[in-house]
Amino acid sequence: MAEVYLVYRVTPSRSDVNYDELKNTIKKALEPKYRVDKVEEEDIGFGIKALMIYVRMPEESGEHSSDEVENILSSIEGVGSIELVYFTRLGF
């Protein structure tokens, strides 16, 4: 079965966010429905970081969709903005 690989850049809503706590909250919100491969911190500047969220989901969008992932991410307290920076189909 093919999967879709999505990479999101999530920026916090405030500068004093606890990044480890935000990472854990994001993982808990997305899993187990969506698979979070990794979450990386990316320096933006002035001590502010973005989180790069690497998510896999089944290609069949019947019950899974990127819109749902974005809705989940945007509903998390501490998330300021979400940007889909990369997506591809993984199939063998």
Protein Blocks (a to p, Z undefined) as FASTA:
>chain_A
ZZdddddddddfbfkbcfklmmmmmmmmmpmkbccfbacdddfbghiacddddddddfbl
mlgcfklmmmmmmmpghiabdcdfbdcdddZZ
